[in-house]
Amino acid sequence: MAAVALLWAWDAHDIRATEHRFEHGYRVSALVDATYDGSDEVPVRYTNPATAQVVRLDVLVYRSALRPASSGGNVELNVDRNNPDEARIAGDRVGLTANVLGYGWLPLVPLVLWVRRLLFIRRIRRLASDARMTTYAMTAAIAPPRLLGRRCELSLYPLDAADGSPAICAVSVMTTHGLPLVTHRFPVEVKGSPRPFGRLVARAGDVVIWPTSRAMSSKRLPKPKRDVQEQPPFRSQVWVPEWRVPNARWWQSRLAAYLGTLAVASALATATVALTLTNRAEAKQLERSGDRVIAEVLAVIDDGTALRVRYTAKDGREVVGAAPADYPEDYTVGRRYPAVTTPSHPSKLRLSAEPYDPVEPIVFGVIPFLAAAFVVGRRLGWFHRSKFVSRTRPWQPVDAVPLDEHHLMIRRPGSAITLCTAAVPRTQMPPAFWQHQVLSLQAAGELAPRCAIALRDDDVNVVLIGPAGADRAMLNLSDP
């Protein structure tokens, strides 16, 4: 709704500005062309008072009562003083709500998605609480998110399916609740329709695994060979009442790179805004003190950003120069247009129909800053959430195994059950950190993807703070 209100306000401002230009333009008499067929577009021919040139164009009529009765007659036009190609039937106006239907449907998109989401959640909750619904005993495993996905997938298999069999279906889930990833399977109870495009909800032990969408066909994760012996989810009761505040130097060093990018984007945005405002001031000064001329369009310059024009200077000389234009193809070759230039730079001029617009360069200059601010804001949010977790949640022992040069697999102590992964750049870690295949660490927070966690190792004084994940490289593991 806010976006539609902004679009309507911008549209209304543009309509009023256009009406002001026509009201203060030339009032001329035009001849309706013989090819007029009674439609909204009226072909006319008139003589422009500024350029003394006959102009042919199609005028769009918004009020049907102002349409000419027939071809060959005369109509009164309001013509823009700066652009001979802009004209309107005298008395014709555009309503402030004329374009609302073009963007008025935009609020319906998030509204429909929100209602659809509410209905899905309501049906899933009703499905989970229905005691009469048939419950299927199945085997499940959790796969990492897809390439452009954010959530893990719960793959479902029949109990009697052989190891390595493809899943019947898979469904993206809100969170894994600390259930094992990829390498181990575990028993679940499923309600609903465990098939592609079916609606279902699963339970592992006393934990309900809530889906985020309908099930889909997926063969990404064959049925794992290993079975979880203990009942999931694993919740350690280890508590460390006396602990030191974690040293987040690793996270701060990584955050410094994002802050540096934000600083560069901020400097770029500041320079763009300053340069744009300077150019706008120069354009205003040119409009106030420049020489008014009538320029004829010769051609569009090859790069498509300017027009080659010719005009007669005050001393009688013919000057050929270039005039910038946002849409050069909209101008007619051979037609004359009002322009302004300076004696010091006679070959550089600006058409009066092309006033300097500071909005576009400022928007393009600010977009990188907004993108960098969004990324840094997310990182700061993860940092504060993880810091809160490290101060308020119990610490529990975990094992960490290097997955690749950038990630650690966080496992239950003394087992090969992987709960999540953590991003750990090798260049930021002490060499002793990578000397062992299995590292004994302590973790705080829910050990599940997309959850804030904190890791610490008193032996090498390393602390990791950030979001847990589920790296897709785990799909390449072969029965670790």
C-alpha positions in Angstrom: 0.0 0.0 0.0 2.8 2.4 0.8 4.4 1.7 -2.6 1.2 2.3 -4.4 0.7 5.6 -2.4 4.2 6.7 -3.4 3.6 5.8 -7.1 0.3 7.6 -7.1 1.8 10.7 -5.5 4.7 10.7 -8.1 2.2 10.1 -10.9 0.0 13.0 -9.7 3.0 15.3 -9.4 4.0 14.4 -13.0 0.5 14.9 -14.3 0.3 18.4 -12.7 3.7 19.4 -14.0 2.6 18.3 -17.5 -0.6 20.3 -17.2 1.3 23.3 -16.1 3.6 23.1 -19.2 0.6 22.9 -21.5 -1.3 25.7 -19.8 1.7 28.0 -20.2 2.5 26.8 -23.7 1.6 28.1 -27.2 -2.1 28.2 -28.3 -2.2 27.3 -32.0 -4.7 26.2 -34.6 -4.0 22.8 -36.2 -5.5 21.0 -39.2 -6.8 17.5 -38.7 -5.3 15.1 -41.2 -7.5 13.4 -43.8 -6.4 10.0 -42.4 -8.2 10.5 -39.1 -10.6 7.6 -38.3 -12.3 8.9 -35.2 -10.0 7.1 -32.7 -8.3 8.6 -29.6 -5.1 9.4 -31.7 -5.7 12.5 -33.9 -3.2 13.2 -36.6 -2.7 16.9 -36.9 -0.5 19.5 -38.7 0.4 22.9 -37.2 3.1 25.6 -37.5 5.2 26.0 -34.4 5.6 29.7 -33.4 9.1 29.2 -32.0 10.7 27.3 -34.8 8.4 28.5 -37.7 8.3 24.9 -38.9 5.3 22.8 -39.9 5.0 19.9 -37.4 3.1 16.7 -38.0 2.3 14.5 -35.0 -0.4 12.3 -33.4 -2.2 13.9 -30.5 -3.8 11.6 -27.9 -7.2 12.7 -26.7 -8.2 11.7 -23.1 -11.8 13.1 -23.1 -13.9 11.6 -25.8 -16.1 14.7 -26.1 -13.1 16.7 -27.4 -12.5 14.3 -30.4 -12.8 16.1 -33.7 -16.1 15.3 -35.5 -14.4 14.6 -38.8 -11.1 14.9 -40.7 -10.1 18.1 -42.5 -11.3 20.5 -39.7 -9.4 22.7 -37.4 -8.7 22.1 -33.7 -7.1 24.3 -31.0 -3.9 22.9 -29.5 -1.8 23.7 -26.4 1.8 23.1 -27.4 4.8 22.8 -25.1 7.1 25.8 -25.5 10.2 23.6 -25.1 9.2 20.6 -27.2 7.2 20.9 -30.5 6.5 17.2 -30.3 4.4 17.6 -27.2 0.8 18.9 -27.8 -2.7 18.4 -26.5 -6.2 19.3 -27.5 -7.2 22.6 -25.8 -9.2 21.8 -22.7 -8.2 18.2 -22.5 -6.8 16.9 -19.2 -5.5 13.7 -17.7 -7.3 12.5 -14.5 -5.2 12.0 -11.4 -6.4 8.4 -11.2 -5.9 7.6 -14.9 -2.9 5.3 -14.3 -4.0 3.8 -11.0 -5.1 0.6 -12.7 -1.6 0.2 -14.0 -0.1 -0.3 -10.6 -3.1 -0.5 -8.3 -2.9 -4.3 -8.4 0.5 -4.3 -6.7 -0.8 -4.6 -3.1 -2.7 -7.7 -4.1 0.5 -9.6 -4.7 1.8 -9.6 -1.1 -1.8 -9.9 0.1 -2.5 -13.0 -1.9 0.8 -14.5 -0.8 0.1 -13.7 2.8 -3.4 -15.2 2.7 -2.1 -18.3 0.9 0.6 -18.6 3.6 -2.0 -18.3 6.4 -4.2 -20.9 4.8 -1.3 -23.3 4.4 -0.3 -22.9 8.1 -3.8 -23.3 9.2 -4.2 -26.6 7.2 -0.9 -27.9 8.4 -1.8 -27.2 12.1 -5.2 -28.9 11.6 -3.5 -31.8 10.0 -1.0 -32.2 12.9 -3.7 -32.0 15.5 -6.2 -34.4 13.8 -6.1 -37.7 15.8 -8.2 -39.5 13.1 -5.6 -38.9 10.4 -3.5 -41.9 9.4 0.1 -41.8 10.5 2.8 -43.4 8.4 6.0 -44.7 9.9 8.8 -43.7 7.6 12.6 -43.0 7.5 13.9 -39.5 6.9 17.1 -37.7 6.3 17.8 -33.9 6.0 19.5 -32.4 2.9 21.1 -29.0 2.7 19.3 -26.2 0.9 19.3 -26.0 -2.9 21.5 -23.6 -4.8 19.2 -20.6 -4.4 17.2 -21.9 -1.4 17.4 -21.0 2.2 15.9 -23.9 4.0 16.9 -27.5 4.5 14.9 -30.3 2.9 13.4 -33.3 4.7 13.7 -36.4 2.4 11.3 -39.3 3.2 11.8 -43.0 2.5 9.8 -46.2 3.1 10.9 -48.2 6.0 11.8 -51.2 3.8 13.6 -49.1 1.1 17.1 -50.3 0.4 20.1 -48.1 1.3 20.8 -45.6 -1.5 17.2 -45.6 -2.7 15.8 -42.3 -3.9 13.4 -40.4 -1.7 9.6 -40.6 -2.3 9.4 -36.9 -1.8 11.1 -34.0 0.0 9.7 -31.0 1.8 11.5 -27.8 2.9 11.3 -27.3 6.7 11.4 -24.3 9.0 14.3 -25.7 11.1 16.0 -29.0 11.7 15.7 -28.9 15.5 19.2 -30.3 15.9 18.5 -33.4 13.8 21.4 -35.1 11.9 22.3 -33.8 8.4 22.9 -35.9 5.3 24.9 -38.8 6.6 22.3 -40.4 9.0 18.7 -41.4 8.7 16.2 -41.3 11.6 12.6 -42.6 12.1 9.7 -40.2 11.7 5.9 -40.3 11.9 4.2 -38.6 8.9 0.6 -37.3 8.6 -0.9 -36.3 5.3 0.2 -37.3 1.8 3.9 -38.3 1.6 4.1 -37.8 -2.2 5.1 -35.0 -4.6 2.7 -32.0 -4.3 1.2 -33.5 -1.2 0.6 -31.7 2.1 2.3 -33.3 5.1 3.8 -32.8 8.5 6.4 -35.0 10.3 7.4 -35.7 13.8 10.7 -37.1 15.1 10.5 -38.2 18.7 8.8 -35.3 20.5 9.7 -32.7 17.9 7.3 -31.6 15.2 9.1 -30.8 11.9 7.0 -28.0 10.3 7.0 -27.7 6.5 7.2 -24.4 4.6 5.5 -25.7 1.4 4.0 -28.8 -0.2 6.2 -31.8 -0.8 8.1 -32.1 -4.1 10.0 -34.7 -6.0 13.6 -34.9 -5.1 16.5 -37.3 -5.8 19.3 -35.2 -4.3 19.8 -37.3 -1.2 19.8 -41.1 -1.5 18.8 -43.0 1.6 21.7 -42.9 4.0 23.3 -46.1 5.2 23.7 -45.1 8.9 20.9 -45.0 11.4 20.6 -42.8 14.5 20.6 -45.0 17.5 19.6 -42.4 20.1 16.3 -40.6 20.0 16.5 -37.2 18.3 16.9 -34.4 18.9 20.1 -34.4 20.9 20.1 -31.9 23.8 23.1 -31.7 26.1 22.6 -30.6 29.6 26.1 -29.4 30.1 26.2 -26.0 31.7 29.2 -23.8 32.3 28.1 -21.3 35.0 31.4 -19.4 35.1 32.6 -18.4 31.6 34.4 -15.5 30.2 32.9 -13.1 27.7 33.8 -14.6 24.2 36.5 -12.8 22.3 35.0 -12.0 18.9 38.2 -10.9 17.2 37.7 -13.4 14.4 34.1 -12.2 13.7 35.2 -8.6 14.0 38.0 -9.1 11.5 35.5 -10.6 9.1 33.0 -7.9 9.7 35.7 -5.3 9.0 35.7 -6.4 5.4 32.0 -5.7 5.1 32.4 -2.4 6.9 35.1 -1.5 4.4 32.8 -2.3 1.5 30.1 -0.2 3.2 32.6 2.7 3.5 33.6 2.5 -0.1 29.9 2.4 -1.2 29.2 5.3 1.1 32.0 7.3 -0.4 30.8 6.5 -3.9 27.2 7.5 -3.0 28.5 10.8 -1.5 30.6 11.6 -4.5 27.8 10.8 -6.9 25.3 13.0 -5.0 27.9 15.9 -4.8 28.7 15.6 -8.5 25.1 15.4 -9.5 24.1 18.5 -7.5 27.1 20.3 -9.0 26.0 19.4 -12.5 22.4 20.4 -11.6 23.6 23.8 -10.5 25.6 24.3 -13.7 22.5 23.3 -15.7 20.4 25.8 -13.8 23.0 28.5 -14.5 23.0 27.6 -18.2 19.2 28.0 -18.3 19.3 31.4 -16.6 22.2 33.0 -18.5 22.7 30.9 -21.7 21.9 32.0 -25.3 18.6 30.8 -26.6 18.9 29.2 -30.1 16.8 27.0 -32.4 18.7 23.7 -33.1 17.9 21.3 -36.0 18.4 17.6 -35.3 20.8 16.1 -37.8 21.3 12.5 -36.5 21.6 10.4 -33.4 25.2 10.0 -32.2 26.5 6.4 -32.4 26.6 5.8 -28.6 22.9 6.5 -28.4 23.1 9.1 -25.6 23.1 12.4 -27.6 22.0 14.1 -30.7 24.0 15.8 -33.4 22.4 19.2 -34.0 23.0 22.4 -36.0 22.0 25.9 -35.2 22.8 29.5 -36.2 24.7 31.5 -33.6 24.1 35.2 -32.9 27.0 36.2 -35.2 25.4 34.3 -38.1 27.8 31.3 -38.0 26.4 27.8 -38.4 27.5 25.6 -35.5 27.3 21.9 -35.3 27.4 20.4 -31.8 26.1 17.6 -29.6 23.1 17.7 -27.2 22.5 15.0 -24.6 19.2 13.2 -24.7 17.7 10.4 -22.5 15.8 8.9 -25.5 17.4 10.3 -28.7 15.2 8.0 -30.9 12.1 10.1 -29.8 13.4 13.1 -31.7 12.6 13.6 -35.4 15.6 14.1 -37.7 15.2 17.4 -39.5 12.9 19.0 -36.9 13.9 22.1 -35.0 13.9 22.3 -31.2 14.5 25.2 -28.8 17.9 24.9 -27.1 20.4 26.8 -24.9 24.1 27.2 -25.2 27.0 29.4 -24.1 29.4 31.5 -26.1 32.4 29.9 -24.4 31.3 26.4 -25.5 29.2 26.8 -28.7 29.5 23.2 -29.7 27.9 22.0 -26.4 24.3 22.8 -25.9 21.2 21.4 -24.1 17.8 21.1 -25.6 15.1 22.9 -23.6 13.0 19.7 -23.8 15.8 17.8 -21.9 16.2 19.5 -18.5 18.9 18.0 -16.2 17.4 15.2 -14.1 19.3 14.6 -10.9 17.1 11.7 -9.7 18.5 8.9 -12.0 22.3 9.4 -11.2 21.5 9.7 -7.5 19.5 6.6 -7.5 22.1 4.5 -9.3 24.8 6.0 -7.0 22.9 5.1 -3.8 21.9 1.6 -4.8 25.4 0.1 -4.0 25.3 1.8 -0.7 21.9 0.4 0.2 23.0 -3.1 -0.9 26.1 -2.9 1.2 24.1 -1.5 4.2 21.7 -4.4 3.9 24.5 -7.0 3.9 26.3 -5.3 6.8 23.0 -5.0 8.7 22.4 -8.7 8.4 25.9 -9.5 9.6 25.6 -7.2 12.5 22.2 -8.8 13.3 23.8 -12.2 13.3 26.7 -10.9 15.5 24.4 -9.5 18.1 22.2 -12.6 18.1 25.2 -14.9 18.5 26.6 -12.7 21.2 23.3 -12.9 23.1 23.3 -16.7 22.7 26.9 -16.9 24.1 25.8 -15.0 27.2 22.4 -16.5 27.9 22.5 -20.1 26.6 24.2 -23.2 28.1 27.5 -24.3 26.6 27.6 -27.9 25.4 30.5 -30.1 24.1 30.7 -30.7 20.4 33.1 -32.2 17.9 34.2 -30.1 14.8 35.5 -31.8 11.7 36.9 -29.7 8.7 34.6 -30.1 5.7 36.7 -28.0 3.4 38.9 -24.9 3.6 35.9 -22.7 4.6 33.6 -24.8 6.7 33.5 -27.0 9.8 31.0 -29.8 10.4 29.6 -29.6 14.0 28.9 -33.1 15.3 27.7 -34.7 18.5 30.6 -35.5 20.7 32.0 -39.0 20.0 29.9 -39.7 17.0 29.7 -39.0 13.2 26.2 -37.3 13.4 26.5 -33.9 11.8 24.1 -31.3 13.2 25.2 -28.2 11.2 28.1 -26.5 9.6 30.0 -23.3 10.4 31.9 -21.0 8.1 35.5 -20.8 9.2 38.0 -19.2 6.8 41.3 -21.0 7.1 43.3 -17.7 6.8 41.6 -16.4 10.0 42.5 -19.4 12.2 45.7 -20.3 14.0 47.7 -23.1 12.4 47.1 -25.3 15.5 43.4 -25.2 14.9 43.7 -27.3 11.8 46.2 -29.9 13.0 43.6 -32.4 14.3 41.0 -34.2 12.3 38.5 -33.9 15.2 38.4 -30.7 17.3 36.8 -30.7 20.8 34.9 -27.4 21.1 32.0 -26.0 23.1 28.9 -24.6 21.5 26.1 -22.3 22.6 22.7 -22.0 20.8 20.5 -24.3 18.9 22.8 -26.4 16.6 20.6 -26.2 13.5 21.0 -24.4 10.2 19.8 -20.7 10.2 20.3 -20.4 13.9 22.8 -18.2 15.8 25.6 -20.1 17.5 28.8 -19.5 19.3 31.9 -21.8 19.4 34.9 -21.6 21.7 38.0 -23.6 22.3 40.0 -22.7 25.4 43.1 -24.6 24.3 43.9 -22.3 21.3 41.7 -19.3 22.5 39.5 -19.3 19.4 35.9 -18.1 19.4 33.6 -18.3 16.4 30.4 -16.3 16.4 27.9 -16.4 13.6 25.0 -18.3 11.9 25.0 -22.0 11.6 24.5 -23.5 8.1 24.1 -26.6 6.0 26.7 -26.5 3.3 25.9 -28.3 0.0 29.3 -29.8 0.0 28.0 -32.3 2.5 26.2 -34.0 -0.4 29.5 -35.1 -1.7 30.3 -37.1 1.4 30.4 -40.9 0.9 29.4 -42.5 4.2 31.9 -40.7 6.4 
